[in-house]
Amino acid sequence: MDHNRTPLFTALTGHAAKRPIQFHIPGHKTGVGSDPEFRSFIGDNALSIDLINIAPLDDLHQPTGVILEAQQLAADAFGADYTFFSVQGTSGAIMTMIMSVVGEGDKIIVPRNVHKSILSAIIFSGAKPIFLSPVRDANLGIDHGVTTSSVKKALSRHPDAKAVLVINPTYYGVCADLKEIVELVHSYDIPVLVDEAHGSLIHFHDDLPISAMQAGADMAATSVHKLGGSMTQSSILNVQGPRINQRRIQTIISMLTTTSTSYLLLASLDTSRRNLALNGKAIAEKALQLAQYARRAINEIPGLHCFGEEILGTEATFDYDPTKVTVHVRHLGITGYDAENWLREKYNLEIEMSDMYNILCLVTPGDTQENVDILIRALAELSKETHNVNHSNELVIHIPEIPQLSLTPRDAFYGDTEIVPFKESAGRIMAEFIYVYPPGIPILLPGEVISQDNIDYIVDHLEVGLPVKGPEDRTIEFVKVIVETKPIF
């Protein structure tokens, strides 16, 4: 295929150049009806291609023209049989791939540290999740992925599962042996779904982990906007193999997608695919070199540690993506959240995420040597202010056991509920989510029995300022639980 072509973007710019008289939405009509300040800032070029699914521009819900061509080029670039564009982010792509293979009562094997979109899809579909515990890293205080042996054990107990979902790579960039997991699951003739939100570059460079399509997975939801250069909220769903019904996917993704699809987002997917197909190795190489430069420099700063290849060698750490720069700050006597706030206030520097012990910095093709040097200089100053000044916190790996799932998530979410004080909710059945975002991993989800350990763990996160979210009560003083049946006698 000719990856110099951008069928959708070219059609959009060609249509805009004709300056047709528009009696269709959007109402701003190439920006003329926009707020003047917004128009001046965004620019007329962008507003001129903020269009709608008129005939010359194809329709994402039933593509037959330039969108179909753009998706076919993307499939070729990412090594898939089919690629579907998503303007609902990777969350929409993840929900699509799950809902296309499971229905009410079907089992799906998933890691417990999944993104909330996966659990949303489980609620919508009525599926029953079979949770796998991720491997906890006792040195860093983070979760890795699930292992082949844990998947094997789950399959032996639940050979009737309709799908297995794997995260590759994790938010922190660590991978298990995805190819081995895929081969194992396929021996049961079960499809493998991959949350590849943080892996849009990995397909394009041999020094990065294997991609889902290269590993033989059946479907993968990939955030092109996170690392691949497209606009926020634009993602793709890659599909291959005989276990997946392509027409079913088109039906599901259409059900979950707005009918007013953003052509700006779609055009950014089309052009980012071109850039990745033609220049992916070179731009990934740039990001890799900058990230490894940052890693080496950070590891020279007293009190800081940034893991690299030394983390490899276990079943849960088969490979890693060096562009995810995880900085362990515990020895500075501060939390990751403290470090994030300090970097923002002192250096106007925003990181991707913080947790109790770490901060995560993403180095992408959009970074420069100057940006990375500022990060290194900032971390050096942070170390100077805190190292050997603050007391170094002990790393406490206190993660509650996976709660008992006493109702399916959908039955709990839509069940009869009442509001109770969170600190007094031990023993009750949760009817909403509690999660830390980013990365959006639930601590409690609908249908699980709340334990005192869960309560203590969440309160600890709240007290250090980590972003705990989910319940309707944003203060998390109260939570929604299932109404308990009153005893007859």
ABEGO torsion letter per residue (X at the ends): XBAABBAAAAAAAAAAAAGBBBABOBAAGGGAABBAAAAAAAEAAAAAABBBBBAAAEBAABBABAAAAAAAAAAAAAGBABBBBBAAEAAAAAAAAAAAABBBGBBBBBBAABBAAAAAAAAAAGBBBBBBBBBBBAAAGBBBBBBAAAAAAAAAABAABABBBBBOBBAAGBBBBAAAAAAAAAAAGBBBBBBAAAAAAAAABAABBBBAAAAGBABBBBBAAAAAGBBBGBBBBBBBEAABBAAAAAAAAAAABBABBBAAAAAAAAAAAAAAAAAAAAAAAAAAAAAAAAAAAAAABBGBBBBBAAABGBAABABBBAABBBBBAAAAGBBAAAAAAAAAAAAGBBBABBBAABBBBBBBAABBAAAAAAAAAAAAAAAAAABGABBBBBBBBBBBBBBBBABBAAAAAABBBBBBBAAAABGBBBABBBBBOOAGBBABBBGBBBBAAAAAAAAAAAAAGBBBBGBABAAGABBBBBBBBBBAX
